[in-house]
Amino acid sequence: MQFIQKRLRLPAVSRGFHLITDLLVAELPELEQLQVGTAHFFIQHTSASLSLNENADPTVRHDFEQFFNRTVPENAPYFRHTLEGPDDMPAHLKASLLGHAVSVPISKGELALGTWQGIYLGEHRNHGGRRWVVATLMGQ
């Protein structure tokens, strides 16, 4: 069994949902060494998320953003954690709802994603900045 771990720096992106599958794979040439295994991706932030979903139609990512903005609105009168701006507490809640990690099987040196699956970065802050993801590859 082989273990590889890297800390990957993502570029700053605008608020919303962004496909990052290709960015992650480009930073992990070691994937090609593994015939079978698991890739685990963990984002080291409390106001951004990782998830798996539709990789073809960008309107899905738009609809995700619209849904979560309505589900967790800014400036809700019951929020107390507001010192960092009106997008901060909603960002924490969105990240908790969506999650901070995804695991994907590795098969024949590639991520074994479904035809229409991709890894999303959910950037829930207006100015979140660059984000860190820890990628752990396990397999043989």
N, C-alpha and C positions, 0 to 999 in steps of 0.2 A: 504494500500500500504506500502510495506517495502522497505527501501533503505539500501544498504550495500556498503561500499567503502573501498577498500584496495589498498595500494601501494605495488606492487610486484616487487621483484628484480630478473631479469633474469641472468643466467650465461653468462659469456663472450663466444662468439662463433666466428668462423672464418667468414671471409667475404663470403656473399652468402645469400641464402634463407633457413630458418630453420622452420620446423613445431614446434610450441610451444603450440598447443592446450592442450595436456596432462599436460604440466607444469602449464598452467594457471588453468585448472580444479582442479589439485591436491592442489592448494593453495586456492581454493574456496569451501570448504565443505558446505558453506551456500547455494549453488546452490540447494541442495537437498530439502531445505525448500520451494522453490518457484515452484508453479504449472504452473504459467504463468507469463511472464515478458520479460525483456530485459537485456542482459549483454552488457555493453559498455566497450571497452578496448582502452586506449589512451597511446601512448608511449611518454615519456617526453624527446625526443631528436630530433635534427634537421638533423641528419645524419643516421637515421635508420627509418624503416617504418613497418607498420602492413597492412596486406591484407589477403583476403580469396582466396584460390584456391585449386588445386588438392592435395589430402592428401595421395595418394597411390604410385604413381610412382615417385621416386626421380629424374628421368631425367627431369621432369617438372621444378623442382627447379634449376637444372643445366642450362636448357634452359633459364629460367628467367634471371639468372646471365649473361649468354652470350648475350642475347638481350639488357639488360640495359647497359652492358659495351660497346657495339657497339653504342647504342643510345646516351649515355653520356660518351664519352671517357675521360680518364685522359690526362693531359698535352695539352689540347686544347689551342692554342695560344691566344684565346680571353678571357680566364679566368684571372681575376685579383685577386680573392680571393685564394691565393696559399700559404700563410704563414704556414699553418698547413699540407702541403704536397699535392701531386698531386691527392690523392683520396678524399680530403676534399670537394671541390666544386662539383665534380660529385656526392658525397654522398648526399649533400644538395638537388641537383636537383632530384635525384632518389627518395629521401624521399618525396619531394613535388609532384612528379608524382604519386607515389603509395599511399600516405596518411599516416596520423598519428593515425588513429582510425578505429576501426570496431565495429559494433553493431550486435549482434546475438540474435535471439529470444530464450527465455527460455520456455521449455515445459516439464511438469512433472518432474521437478528437474534436467533437463539436457539441455545442449546447443542444440538447434534444427538446427544443421548443416545438410546439405545434405550428402548423402552417401559418396561422394567423396570430401567433403569440409574439409579444415583445416585452422587454423590461422597460417599465416607465419610471422615470424620476418625477415625483410629484413635488414641484417647488411651490410651497404654500405661502411664501413671503413675497412682498413686492420687490424687495432688494435682498434676497437671501445670500447672494455671493456664491463663491465656489464651494463645492461640497466634497466631502471625503466618503469613499466607499471602501470597505475592507472586503476583498475577494479571497475566498478560501476554496481551493480546488483539492478534492480528495478522490483518489482512485488509483487505477493501475492500467 
